[in-house]
Amino acid sequence: MQLSDYIQTTKQAKGILLMTHLVLGYPSFAANREVIRQMVANGVELIEMQIPFSEPVADGPMIVKANQDSLANGTKVKECLEFAAEMTATHKIPFLFMTYYNILFKYGVERFFQKAVAIGIQGFIVPDLPPEEGQEFLALADQYKIAPILIYAPTSTEERMGELARHARGFIYCVARRGVTGKQTDFTSDFEPYLARCRKSTELPLAVGFGISNREDVRYLTGKADIAVIGTATIKLVEEKGPEAVGPFIAGLR
């Protein structure tokens, strides 16, 4: 089943899906393993696994720290791929990779796609690669049937949204506000017109992320978006209270 079909079918029963984010190797792969187990057991429908990078320009302080700590611990791309293979074999929900283009470039872009297909990854989020500079990436995504997840921002024009939608597959990631990840999002009067522009520009499902952190946020997005993305909130929870705190938190979001 294609990723967009999975989202639409599953949404009919759930109202809105939850996609969570974690940084591989932070605080450890053992912690990642337990966090993912709790996420899936408590109803998460998609998981975005971030391969750490030294300059994660789209990320806020908490996720930047997680990237830096993971790299300081010696995390390698090879270990991330091996861990991802274990997770896709263990949990029957879609897993995506989020990372920055230099990771793919250094590994070898087509080689990375080949490996991702072999281990069952269904989508890539590469926030520093606009389609104008990613023709090889987009062609390989089409060839290997891995969804390239492209990103809308509140500053995106209708023309830009249309151009991004032309290349996107799976779903569109709608950034809820300007800036980087982590800061709490206030859904102001500008948000609904922005989301309406997003919806008008594409037939793909819409995921909303950046600062989504509680039940009230998820309830607000239900009926407006297809996916609520929870990132920094769970990473902060693991740091403060440990992996065992993730399950109850996820269970309370819907």
DOFITI-172450 format. One line per field, with one value per residue (C-alpha): residue number from 1; residue in three letters; x, y, z. Coordinates in nm, 2 decimals. Example, Ala and Ser with C-alpha at 12.3 -4.5 7.8 and 13.67 -1.06 7.14 Angstrom:
! residues 2
seq <- [1, 2]
type <- [ALA, SER]
east <- [1.23, 1.37]
north <- [-0.45, -0.11]
up <- [0.78, 0.71]
! end
This chain:
! residues 254
seq <- [1, 2, 3, 4, 5, 6, 7, 8, 9, 10, 11, 12, 13, 14, 15, 16, 17, 18, 19, 20, 21, 22, 23, 24, 25, 26, 27, 28, 29, 30, 31, 32, 33, 34, 35, 36, 37, 38, 39, 40, 41, 42, 43, 44, 45, 46, 47, 48, 49, 50, 51, 52, 53, 54, 55, 56, 57, 58, 59, 60, 61, 62, 63, 64, 65, 66, 67, 68, 69, 70, 71, 72, 73, 74, 75, 76, 77, 78, 79, 80, 81, 82, 83, 84, 85, 86, 87, 88, 89, 90, 91, 92, 93, 94, 95, 96, 97, 98, 99, 100, 101, 102, 103, 104, 105, 106, 107, 108, 109, 110, 111, 112, 113, 114, 115, 116, 117, 118, 119, 120, 121, 122, 123, 124, 125, 126, 127, 128, 129, 130, 131, 132, 133, 134, 135, 136, 137, 138, 139, 140, 141, 142, 143, 144, 145, 146, 147, 148, 149, 150, 151, 152, 153, 154, 155, 156, 157, 158, 159, 160, 161, 162, 163, 164, 165, 166, 167, 168, 169, 170, 171, 172, 173, 174, 175, 176, 177, 178, 179, 180, 181, 182, 183, 184, 185, 186, 187, 188, 189, 190, 191, 192, 193, 194, 195, 196, 197, 198, 199, 200, 201, 202, 203, 204, 205, 206, 207, 208, 209, 210, 211, 212, 213, 214, 215, 216, 217, 218, 219, 220, 221, 222, 223, 224, 225, 226, 227, 228, 229, 230, 231, 232, 233, 234, 235, 236, 237, 238, 239, 240, 241, 242, 243, 244, 245, 246, 247, 248, 249, 250, 251, 252, 253, 254]
type <- [MET, GLN, LEU, SER, ASP, TYR, ILE, GLN, THR, THR, LYS, GLN, ALA, LYS, GLY, ILE, LEU, LEU, MET, THR, HIS, LEU, VAL, LEU, GLY, TYR, PRO, SER, PHE, ALA, ALA, ASN, ARG, GLU, VAL, ILE, ARG, GLN, MET, VAL, ALA, ASN, GLY, VAL, GLU, LEU, ILE, GLU, MET, GLN, ILE, PRO, PHE, SER, GLU, PRO, VAL, ALA, ASP, GLY, PRO, MET, ILE, VAL, LYS, ALA, ASN, GLN, ASP, SER, LEU, ALA, ASN, GLY, THR, LYS, VAL, LYS, GLU, CYS, LEU, GLU, PHE, ALA, ALA, GLU, MET, THR, ALA, THR, HIS, LYS, ILE, PRO, PHE, LEU, PHE, MET, THR, TYR, TYR, ASN, ILE, LEU, PHE, LYS, TYR, GLY, VAL, GLU, ARG, PHE, PHE, GLN, LYS, ALA, VAL, ALA, ILE, GLY, ILE, GLN, GLY, PHE, ILE, VAL, PRO, ASP, LEU, PRO, PRO, GLU, GLU, GLY, GLN, GLU, PHE, LEU, ALA, LEU, ALA, ASP, GLN, TYR, LYS, ILE, ALA, PRO, ILE, LEU, ILE, TYR, ALA, PRO, THR, SER, THR, GLU, GLU, ARG, MET, GLY, GLU, LEU, ALA, ARG, HIS, ALA, ARG, GLY, PHE, ILE, TYR, CYS, VAL, ALA, ARG, ARG, GLY, VAL, THR, GLY, LYS, GLN, THR, ASP, PHE, THR, SER, ASP, PHE, GLU, PRO, TYR, LEU, ALA, ARG, CYS, ARG, LYS, SER, THR, GLU, LEU, PRO, LEU, ALA, VAL, GLY, PHE, GLY, ILE, SER, ASN, ARG, GLU, ASP, VAL, ARG, TYR, LEU, THR, GLY, LYS, ALA, ASP, ILE, ALA, VAL, ILE, GLY, THR, ALA, THR, ILE, LYS, LEU, VAL, GLU, GLU, LYS, GLY, PRO, GLU, ALA, VAL, GLY, PRO, PHE, ILE, ALA, GLY, LEU, ARG]
east <- [0.00, 0.13, 0.21, -0.07, -0.32, -0.22, -0.27, -0.61, -0.74, -0.61, -0.74, -1.10, -1.08, -0.87, -0.97, -0.61, -0.29, 0.01, 0.36, 0.65, 1.01, 1.33, 1.70, 1.88, 2.14, 2.00, 2.04, 2.12, 1.99, 1.86, 1.65, 1.53, 1.42, 1.21, 1.07, 0.95, 0.80, 0.60, 0.50, 0.37, 0.19, 0.01, -0.12, 0.14, 0.08, 0.41, 0.76, 1.02, 1.38, 1.64, 1.99, 2.20, 2.39, 2.63, 2.44, 2.06, 1.95, 1.58, 1.59, 1.56, 1.78, 1.65, 1.69, 2.02, 2.15, 2.02, 2.20, 2.52, 2.50, 2.43, 2.73, 2.95, 2.85, 2.99, 2.67, 2.74, 2.51, 2.57, 2.43, 2.13, 2.05, 2.09, 1.87, 1.61, 1.61, 1.53, 1.25, 1.08, 1.09, 0.95, 0.67, 0.43, 0.38, 0.55, 0.89, 1.06, 1.41, 1.47, 1.82, 2.01, 2.14, 2.51, 2.44, 2.30, 2.57, 2.85, 2.69, 2.61, 2.26, 2.15, 2.32, 2.13, 1.80, 1.89, 1.96, 1.64, 1.43, 1.59, 1.51, 1.15, 1.17, 0.88, 0.97, 1.25, 1.23, 1.54, 1.46, 1.78, 1.72, 1.48, 1.35, 1.55, 1.87, 1.73, 1.66, 1.87, 1.71, 1.35, 1.43, 1.56, 1.27, 1.04, 1.25, 1.27, 0.92, 1.02, 0.81, 0.99, 0.82, 0.84, 0.77, 0.54, 0.59, 0.37, 0.58, 0.53, 0.34, 0.06, 0.29, 0.56, 0.32, 0.21, 0.57, 0.64, 0.32, 0.42, 0.72, 0.59, 0.46, 0.32, 0.21, 0.31, 0.48, 0.32, 0.54, 0.30, 0.49, 0.81, 1.14, 1.28, 1.14, 1.06, 0.90, 0.53, 0.30, 0.01, -0.26, -0.34, -0.59, -0.33, -0.31, -0.64, -0.60, -0.25, -0.37, -0.66, -0.39, -0.20, -0.51, -0.60, -0.26, -0.25, -0.45, -0.19, -0.25, -0.13, 0.10, 0.14, 0.45, 0.67, 0.56, 0.28, 0.30, -0.02, -0.38, -0.52, -0.30, -0.40, -0.77, -0.74, -0.58, -0.84, -1.06, -0.81, -0.50, -0.44, -0.13, -0.01, 0.37, 0.51, 0.89, 1.06, 0.80, 0.89, 1.27, 1.24, 1.03, 1.29, 1.57, 1.38, 1.19, 1.33, 1.18, 0.91, 0.73, 0.67, 0.38, 0.15, 0.22, 0.13, -0.18, -0.31, -0.28, -0.60]
north <- [0.00, 0.34, 0.58, 0.83, 0.54, 0.41, 0.76, 0.81, 0.46, 0.48, 0.83, 0.72, 0.52, 0.75, 1.11, 1.22, 1.02, 1.07, 1.08, 1.09, 1.19, 1.06, 1.11, 0.78, 0.71, 0.96, 0.90, 0.55, 0.29, 0.09, 0.39, 0.44, 0.08, 0.12, 0.45, 0.31, 0.01, 0.24, 0.47, 0.19, 0.02, 0.35, 0.41, 0.61, 0.54, 0.67, 0.73, 0.96, 0.85, 1.12, 1.02, 1.27, 1.54, 1.81, 2.11, 2.03, 2.38, 2.32, 2.20, 2.38, 2.36, 2.03, 1.84, 2.01, 1.89, 1.54, 1.54, 1.66, 1.41, 1.12, 1.21, 1.26, 0.90, 0.78, 0.71, 0.61, 0.60, 0.22, 0.17, 0.39, 0.17, -0.15, -0.02, 0.09, -0.26, -0.40, -0.16, -0.21, -0.59, -0.56, -0.30, -0.30, 0.08, 0.31, 0.44, 0.74, 0.88, 1.24, 1.38, 1.64, 1.60, 1.57, 1.24, 1.10, 1.27, 1.12, 0.77, 0.78, 0.89, 0.59, 0.35, 0.51, 0.46, 0.10, 0.03, 0.21, 0.01, -0.31, -0.23, -0.11, 0.26, 0.43, 0.80, 1.06, 1.41, 1.61, 1.97, 2.13, 2.00, 2.21, 2.04, 2.27, 2.12, 1.77, 1.64, 1.32, 1.27, 1.30, 1.08, 0.81, 0.85, 0.78, 0.49, 0.32, 0.41, 0.60, 0.90, 1.24, 1.44, 1.81, 2.10, 2.40, 2.70, 2.99, 3.20, 2.97, 3.14, 2.96, 2.92, 2.77, 2.53, 2.42, 2.35, 2.15, 1.95, 1.85, 1.67, 1.55, 1.20, 1.04, 1.36, 1.73, 1.84, 2.18, 2.38, 2.53, 2.86, 3.03, 2.93, 2.60, 2.30, 2.30, 2.63, 2.59, 2.68, 2.92, 2.87, 3.23, 3.37, 3.33, 2.96, 2.84, 3.05, 2.91, 2.56, 2.63, 2.73, 2.41, 2.20, 2.38, 2.32, 1.94, 1.62, 1.47, 1.43, 1.71, 1.67, 1.96, 1.99, 2.23, 2.29, 2.03, 1.90, 1.82, 1.69, 2.03, 2.08, 1.74, 1.81, 2.15, 1.99, 1.70, 1.77, 2.02, 1.81, 1.44, 1.40, 1.57, 1.55, 1.52, 1.57, 1.78, 1.70, 1.33, 1.39, 1.63, 1.38, 1.10, 1.34, 1.45, 1.13, 0.84, 0.62, 0.48, 0.82, 0.81, 0.56, 0.74, 1.07, 0.93, 0.75, 1.09, 1.28, 1.16]
up <- [0.00, -0.09, 0.20, 0.10, 0.07, 0.42, 0.57, 0.41, 0.50, 0.86, 0.91, 0.85, 1.17, 1.38, 1.28, 1.28, 1.28, 1.50, 1.36, 1.61, 1.57, 1.74, 1.69, 1.64, 1.89, 2.14, 2.42, 2.30, 2.05, 2.35, 2.46, 2.10, 2.09, 2.40, 2.30, 1.96, 2.13, 2.36, 2.07, 1.86, 2.16, 2.23, 1.88, 1.68, 1.31, 1.16, 1.29, 1.16, 1.25, 1.23, 1.13, 1.33, 1.15, 1.28, 1.14, 1.16, 1.04, 1.06, 1.42, 1.75, 2.06, 2.20, 1.87, 1.80, 2.13, 2.06, 1.73, 1.89, 2.18, 1.94, 1.73, 2.04, 2.14, 1.81, 1.62, 1.26, 0.95, 0.93, 1.28, 1.20, 0.90, 1.10, 1.37, 1.12, 0.96, 1.30, 1.36, 1.03, 1.08, 1.43, 1.39, 1.11, 1.06, 0.81, 0.91, 0.75, 0.75, 0.83, 0.77, 0.58, 0.23, 0.32, 0.48, 0.16, -0.05, 0.15, 0.17, -0.20, -0.29, -0.50, -0.26, 0.02, -0.16, -0.24, 0.13, 0.24, 0.01, 0.13, 0.49, 0.43, 0.47, 0.31, 0.29, 0.32, 0.47, 0.37, 0.47, 0.32, -0.03, -0.24, -0.56, -0.78, -0.64, -0.59, -0.94, -0.89, -0.54, -0.69, -0.98, -0.75, -0.51, -0.81, -0.93, -0.58, -0.48, -0.16, -0.09, -0.10, 0.17, 0.09, 0.32, 0.31, 0.53, 0.62, 0.39, 0.09, -0.19, -0.37, -0.67, -0.45, -0.29, -0.64, -0.74, -0.43, -0.46, -0.81, -0.68, -0.34, -0.26, 0.05, 0.23, 0.26, 0.58, 0.68, 0.92, 1.17, 1.21, 1.11, 1.28, 1.40, 1.58, 1.95, 2.04, 2.14, 1.86, 1.91, 1.65, 1.57, 1.33, 1.05, 1.08, 0.93, 0.61, 0.58, 0.62, 0.37, 0.12, 0.19, 0.13, -0.19, -0.34, -0.32, -0.30, -0.07, 0.30, 0.52, 0.83, 1.07, 1.28, 1.48, 1.84, 1.85, 2.21, 2.38, 2.36, 2.29, 1.99, 1.85, 1.91, 1.74, 1.43, 1.41, 1.11, 0.97, 0.91, 0.85, 1.07, 1.39, 1.42, 1.77, 1.79, 2.05, 2.32, 2.33, 2.31, 2.60, 2.79, 2.74, 2.86, 3.17, 3.28, 3.07, 2.79, 3.02, 3.02, 2.65, 2.65, 2.88, 2.71, 2.36, 2.50, 2.62, 2.30, 2.14]
! end
